[in-house]
């Protein structure tokens, strides 16, 4: 009797799932007919708009900094899982505040290519392989209106549910793409794809909203396509996803038989680079840990260690921590100092906090770091140390953060590490510099990146001048500059560029 009862429940569940899938396919077929999906093997659309630099906002509570986009074109070949996106970006009328290249000088061509499992950029004559981005770039093909309908019709786990989006009743179609990503799409009562969304991994935000919204559909030779494409990337807990891209479509062409993208050999053989650390001694007990695009500095105190900067991601942090422990054995890393909140400079902070370090950062970062970056919730796409264990601060939700307003001192009575905010920057409103007064060493990120020996020195810019004014106003006696990017240089070299004394 028990067996029969549970069998009946199981059959009921399977029937409900089958009915939901059938209902979903009915909605999908109607939308496919409305958009002319069956007649679309490839699509090309052109227009203008803007694109933004994700993770490079001026302060954590602001939107991503934007750049004007002209001569935009994208060709998607659904049969060959390929995409070619090209445009020219420039600063335009958008405020020149934030990172990601802000302010852009002149006009910069951008070319992003994806073919199946391979992705690369072609902003010069030499392809730049990006194996770590291939999966997300292919996923984005299936988030386009026609791509979503094609992928959903092929999905084995497709389902449908009624909902309301911005006051409009929609049918939410859901399925798993590429065996990993949960994709949702909202189809309106007139059978148009209004929105597609999924979540992607981000070292700072965790499972991050990746969202496209489509409106103002027009007919282009029997195929309907939206003429306003608006996209978001961000943290749904705080902002609902920040504005990332907007394209006003001017023309659409289908089935032009685009030339199949040829994957360059350098792209086909590229792999995700291993993390490399290369340490060098700056002074007794002070080590520069480099080996990549972003560096850190380890400072030894009597019974603990402070590390300046945790860039990029957990893999980088674990390598730097291991090297720090090798160089300075037997002493815990008590402090991790963060120069500013931009994602390439904060992506590895969680690792240090998970291992017991206190995070020292600008006071303007506290709420974002407390509520988002150090949130103890699980991360499903890329679990890290902090999400795999219950942190000590999970109960009272107060992670170990110390903030800097005017001056913050880390000291053991003998050695001192001073932290100061940099005022007047357009690059970031949360920037700190680190200064070792005894060693006369100044550490900065993104303000002055000392060039390699024999290389052309950088031109002085607004960030450079803000650093110079900060040094002068604080009366810092600097002999050497250590860049989180770049190399190590003398203050005399800095002054040659600055033109100061």
C-alpha positions in Angstrom: 0.0 0.0 0.0 2.8 2.4 0.9 4.6 1.5 -2.3 1.5 2.3 -4.4 1.0 5.6 -2.6 4.6 6.8 -3.3 4.4 5.5 -6.9 1.2 7.6 -7.3 3.0 10.7 -6.0 6.0 10.0 -8.3 3.8 9.6 -11.3 2.0 12.8 -10.4 5.3 14.8 -10.1 6.5 13.4 -13.4 3.1 14.3 -15.0 3.3 17.8 -13.6 6.9 18.2 -14.9 5.9 16.9 -18.3 2.9 19.2 -18.4 5.1 22.2 -17.5 7.6 21.3 -20.2 4.7 20.9 -22.7 3.3 24.3 -21.7 6.8 25.8 -22.0 7.3 24.5 -25.5 3.9 25.8 -26.6 4.9 29.3 -25.4 8.3 28.9 -27.0 6.9 27.8 -30.4 4.5 30.8 -30.4 7.4 33.2 -29.7 9.6 31.5 -32.3 6.9 32.0 -34.9 6.4 35.6 -33.9 10.2 36.4 -34.1 10.8 34.3 -37.3 13.3 32.1 -35.5 13.0 29.2 -37.9 14.3 31.4 -40.7 17.3 32.6 -38.8 20.6 30.8 -39.0 22.7 34.0 -38.4 21.9 37.6 -37.6 23.7 40.9 -37.9 22.7 44.1 -36.2 24.3 47.5 -36.1 23.8 50.7 -34.0 25.2 53.0 -31.4 25.0 53.4 -27.6 27.3 53.0 -24.6 29.2 50.3 -22.8 30.4 50.4 -19.2 33.5 49.2 -17.2 32.2 46.6 -14.7 33.8 46.8 -11.3 35.4 50.2 -12.0 32.9 52.6 -10.5 34.1 55.8 -8.7 32.7 54.7 -5.4 31.0 51.4 -4.5 27.5 52.9 -4.5 27.7 54.4 -8.0 27.0 53.0 -11.4 29.7 51.6 -13.7 31.6 54.3 -15.6 30.3 54.6 -19.2 31.9 55.1 -22.6 30.1 56.2 -25.8 29.9 53.5 -28.5 29.8 54.3 -32.2 29.8 52.0 -35.3 28.5 49.1 -33.3 28.0 45.8 -35.1 27.5 42.2 -34.0 27.1 39.1 -36.0 25.9 35.9 -34.4 26.1 32.5 -36.2 23.9 30.2 -34.2 24.8 27.1 -36.2 28.5 27.5 -35.5 28.2 29.0 -32.0 30.2 32.0 -33.0 29.9 35.8 -32.4 31.9 38.8 -33.8 31.3 42.0 -31.9 32.9 45.3 -33.0 32.6 48.9 -32.1 34.6 52.1 -31.4 34.4 53.5 -27.9 35.3 57.0 -26.7 34.7 59.0 -23.6 32.0 61.1 -25.2 29.8 63.2 -22.9 30.0 60.7 -20.0 31.6 61.9 -16.7 35.3 61.0 -16.6 35.2 59.4 -13.2 36.1 55.8 -12.4 38.5 53.3 -13.7 38.6 50.9 -16.7 40.6 53.4 -18.8 38.7 56.5 -17.8 39.2 59.1 -19.3 39.6 57.5 -22.7 41.9 59.3 -25.0 40.7 59.5 -28.6 38.7 56.7 -30.2 39.5 53.0 -29.4 38.4 50.2 -31.7 37.2 47.0 -29.9 36.8 43.6 -31.4 35.5 40.5 -29.5 35.4 37.2 -31.2 34.1 33.8 -30.1 34.0 30.5 -32.0 32.7 27.5 -30.0 35.0 26.9 -27.1 37.5 29.7 -28.1 37.5 33.4 -27.5 39.9 36.2 -28.3 40.2 39.9 -28.8 41.6 41.5 -31.9 42.3 45.1 -31.0 45.6 45.0 -32.8 47.1 42.8 -35.5 47.9 40.1 -32.9 45.1 38.0 -31.4 44.8 38.1 -27.6 43.5 34.7 -26.4 41.0 34.8 -23.6 40.3 31.1 -22.7 38.8 32.1 -19.3 36.1 34.1 -21.1 35.0 31.5 -23.7 32.3 29.9 -21.7 30.6 33.2 -20.8 30.9 34.5 -24.3 29.2 31.4 -25.7 26.5 31.7 -23.0 25.8 35.2 -24.2 24.9 33.9 -27.6 22.0 31.9 -26.1 20.9 35.0 -24.2 20.1 36.9 -27.4 16.4 36.8 -28.3 16.6 34.3 -31.1 19.4 32.3 -29.4 17.3 32.0 -26.2 14.4 30.5 -28.1 16.6 28.1 -30.0 18.4 26.9 -26.9 15.2 26.6 -24.8 13.4 24.6 -27.5 16.4 22.1 -27.4 16.7 22.0 -23.6 15.6 18.8 -21.8 14.7 20.6 -18.5 12.7 23.5 -19.8 9.9 24.8 -17.6 7.3 27.6 -17.6 5.8 29.8 -14.9 3.5 32.8 -14.9 4.8 36.0 -13.4 4.6 39.8 -13.6 7.6 42.0 -14.7 7.4 45.7 -14.4 3.6 45.6 -14.3 3.3 43.3 -17.3 2.2 39.6 -17.2 4.9 37.4 -18.6 5.7 33.7 -18.9 9.1 32.9 -17.4 10.9 30.1 -19.3 13.7 28.5 -17.4 16.3 25.9 -18.5 20.0 24.9 -17.9 22.5 26.1 -20.5 25.9 24.5 -21.1 25.2 22.0 -18.2 25.8 24.7 -15.6 24.0 28.1 -16.0 20.4 28.5 -15.0 18.8 30.8 -17.7 15.5 32.5 -17.4 13.6 34.3 -20.2 10.5 36.4 -20.0 8.0 36.2 -22.9 5.2 38.7 -23.1 1.6 38.1 -24.0 2.3 39.1 -27.6 5.0 36.5 -27.8 8.1 38.7 -27.6 11.2 38.0 -25.6 11.4 40.9 -23.1 14.3 39.7 -20.9 16.9 37.0 -20.6 19.0 36.5 -17.5 21.4 34.2 -15.8 24.2 34.4 -13.1 27.9 34.3 -13.7 30.8 34.0 -11.2 32.6 37.1 -9.9 35.4 37.1 -7.2 33.9 40.2 -5.6 30.1 39.7 -6.1 29.8 35.9 -6.1 26.9 34.7 -8.2 26.4 37.9 -10.3 23.3 39.0 -12.2 23.9 38.9 -16.0 20.8 40.4 -17.6 19.5 41.6 -21.0 16.3 43.5 -21.6 14.7 43.8 -25.1 12.1 46.3 -26.3 10.9 48.3 -29.3 10.7 45.4 -31.6 10.5 46.0 -35.4 10.1 43.8 -38.4 13.2 43.4 -40.6 12.3 41.4 -43.7 10.0 39.0 -41.8 12.2 38.7 -38.7 11.3 40.7 -35.6 14.2 42.1 -33.5 14.4 44.6 -30.7 15.8 48.0 -31.4 16.7 48.8 -27.8 19.0 46.4 -26.0 19.8 47.2 -22.4 22.0 45.1 -20.2 23.0 44.8 -16.6 25.8 43.2 -14.5 25.9 43.5 -10.8 24.8 42.4 -7.4 21.1 41.8 -7.0 21.2 42.1 -3.2 22.1 45.8 -3.3 21.6 47.4 -6.7 19.6 44.9 -8.8 22.4 44.9 -11.3 24.2 48.0 -12.6 23.9 49.3 -16.1 26.5 47.7 -18.4 25.5 48.2 -22.0 22.9 49.9 -24.1 22.6 49.6 -27.9 20.1 51.4 -30.1 19.7 49.1 -33.1 19.5 50.8 -36.5 19.5 47.9 -38.9 19.2 44.1 -38.8 20.1 41.6 -41.5 19.7 37.8 -41.4 21.4 34.8 -43.0 24.2 36.7 -44.8 26.3 33.5 -44.7 28.9 35.1 -42.5 32.4 33.9 -43.1 33.1 31.2 -40.5 35.5 32.4 -37.9 39.0 30.8 -38.2 40.4 30.3 -34.8 44.1 31.4 -34.8 46.6 28.7 -33.7 47.7 30.9 -30.7 44.1 31.0 -29.5 43.4 27.3 -30.1 46.5 26.3 -28.0 46.1 28.9 -25.3 45.3 27.8 -21.7 44.5 29.8 -18.6 47.9 31.0 -17.3 49.1 29.5 -14.0 49.6 31.9 -11.1 53.2 33.0 -10.8 54.8 34.7 -7.8 58.2 36.4 -7.9 59.4 37.9 -4.6 62.2 40.5 -4.1 63.5 42.1 -1.0 62.8 45.9 -0.7 64.2 46.3 2.8 64.8 44.0 5.8 61.4 42.4 6.5 59.7 44.1 3.4 59.0 42.0 0.3 57.5 42.8 -3.0 55.5 39.8 -4.3 55.1 40.2 -8.1 55.0 37.8 -11.0 51.7 38.9 -12.7 49.9 42.1 -13.7 49.1 43.0 -10.1 51.5 42.9 -7.2 51.4 42.8 -3.4 53.8 43.9 -0.6 54.4 41.8 2.6 55.6 43.7 5.7 57.0 41.9 8.7 56.3 43.1 12.2 57.5 41.7 15.6 54.8 39.0 15.8 52.6 39.4 12.7 52.5 40.3 9.0 50.6 42.9 7.0 50.1 42.4 3.3 49.3 45.4 1.1 46.8 44.5 -1.7 44.9 41.3 -2.6 44.3 41.6 -6.3 42.3 39.6 -8.9 41.0 36.5 -7.2 41.4 33.7 -4.7 44.0 31.8 -6.8 46.3 34.8 -6.7 45.8 35.4 -3.0 46.5 31.7 -2.1 49.8 31.9 -4.1 50.8 35.2 -2.4 49.9 33.9 1.0 52.0 30.8 0.5 55.0 32.9 -0.6 54.5 35.2 2.3 54.6 32.3 4.7 57.7 31.0 3.1 59.4 34.4 3.4 58.2 35.1 6.9 57.6 31.8 8.6 55.7 31.4 11.9 53.9 34.7 11.9 50.2 35.1 11.1 49.0 37.6 8.4 47.0 39.9 10.8 46.2 42.7 8.3 45.3 42.8 4.6 45.4 46.4 3.3 43.2 47.3 0.3 44.3 50.3 -1.8 40.8 50.8 -3.4 37.6 49.0 -4.2 38.0 48.3 -8.0 37.4 44.7 -8.6 40.9 43.9 -10.0 42.3 45.2 -6.7 39.7 43.7 -4.3 39.0 40.3 -5.9 41.3 38.4 -3.5 40.3 40.0 -0.2 37.9 37.3 0.9 40.7 34.7 1.1 42.7 36.7 3.7 39.6 37.3 5.8 38.7 33.6 5.6 42.1 32.8 7.0 41.7 35.3 9.9 43.1 38.6 8.7 41.5 42.0 9.4 40.7 44.0 6.3 41.9 47.7 6.3 40.3 49.9 3.7 38.9 53.3 3.0 35.9 54.2 5.1 33.7 54.7 2.0 34.0 50.9 1.3 32.7 49.7 4.7 29.0 49.1 3.7 29.8 47.5 0.4 32.4 45.2 1.8 30.3 44.3 4.8 27.1 43.6 2.9 28.4 42.3 -0.4 32.1 41.4 -0.8 32.3 39.6 2.6 28.8 38.3 2.7 29.0 34.8 4.1 26.4 33.3 1.8 27.3 30.3 -0.3 28.6 30.8 -3.8 27.2 28.2 -6.2 29.2 28.9 -9.4 32.7 29.3 -7.9 32.8 28.4 -4.2 35.8 29.9 -2.3 37.2 29.5 1.2 34.9 32.0 2.8 31.8 30.5 1.3 32.8 26.9 2.1 33.2 27.5 5.8 31.0 29.3 8.3 33.0 32.4 9.1 33.4 33.6 12.7 31.4 36.8 11.9 28.5 35.0 10.3 26.2 35.2 13.4 26.5 38.9 14.1 27.3 39.8 10.5 30.2 42.0 11.5 33.3 41.0 9.5 36.7 42.2 10.6 37.0 45.6 8.9 39.1 48.6 10.0 38.5 51.8 8.0 40.7 54.8 7.1 39.5 58.3 7.3 42.6 60.5 7.7 45.5 58.3 8.8 45.7 54.7 10.0 48.8 53.2 11.6 49.9 49.6 11.8 52.8 49.3 14.2 54.6 47.1 16.6 56.5 49.9 18.3 59.4 49.6 16.0 58.2 49.4 12.4 55.3 51.5 11.2 53.1 51.3 8.2 51.0 54.4 7.6 47.9 54.5 5.4 46.5 57.7 4.0 43.5 58.5 1.7 44.3 60.3 -1.6 42.0 63.2 -2.2 40.9 64.8 -5.4 41.1 61.7 -7.6 38.8 61.1 -10.5 39.9 57.4 -10.7 38.4 56.2 -7.4 36.9 58.0 -4.4 38.3 55.3 -2.1 42.0 55.3 -2.8 44.7 54.8 -0.1 48.5 54.9 -0.3 50.7 52.9 2.1 53.9 54.5 3.4 56.8 53.0 5.4 58.5 56.0 7.0 61.6 54.2 8.3 62.2 52.7 4.9 60.9 55.7 3.0 58.9 53.5 0.7 55.6 54.6 -0.8 53.1 52.0 -2.2 50.3 53.0 -4.6 47.9 51.4 -7.1 46.9 52.9 -10.4 48.3 56.4 -9.7 51.9 55.9 -10.7 53.1 52.6 -12.2 56.9 52.8 -12.5 58.1 51.6 -15.9 60.6 48.8 -16.5 64.2 49.9 -16.9 64.7 51.5 -20.4 61.0 51.8 -21.1 59.3 55.0 -21.9 58.1 56.7 -18.7 54.4 57.4 -18.4 53.0 60.9 -19.0 51.9 62.8 -16.0 48.1 62.7 -15.7 45.4 63.8 -13.2 46.0 60.8 -10.9 49.7 61.3 -11.0 49.3 64.9 -10.0 46.9 64.0 -7.1 49.6 61.6 -5.8 52.2 64.3 -6.0 50.0 66.8 -4.1 49.3 64.2 -1.4 53.0 63.5 -0.9 53.7 67.2 -0.6 50.7 68.0 1.7 51.6 65.2 4.1 55.3 66.0 4.0 56.2 62.4 3.2 59.9 61.7 2.8 59.9 59.3 -0.1 62.9 57.6 -1.6 61.3 54.8 -3.6 57.9 54.2 -5.2 56.5 50.6 -5.4 53.6 50.2 -7.8 50.9 47.6 -7.4 51.3 47.7 -11.2 54.7 48.2 -12.8 58.1 48.2 -11.1 60.1 50.0 -8.4 61.4 53.5 -9.1 63.2 56.3 -7.2 61.4 59.4 -6.1 63.8 61.3 -8.3 62.4 59.5 -11.4 58.9 60.3 -10.2 59.8 64.0 -9.9 61.2 64.0 -13.4 57.8 63.1 -14.8 55.9 65.3 -12.4 58.2 68.3 -13.0 58.2 69.1 -9.3 60.7 69.4 -6.5 
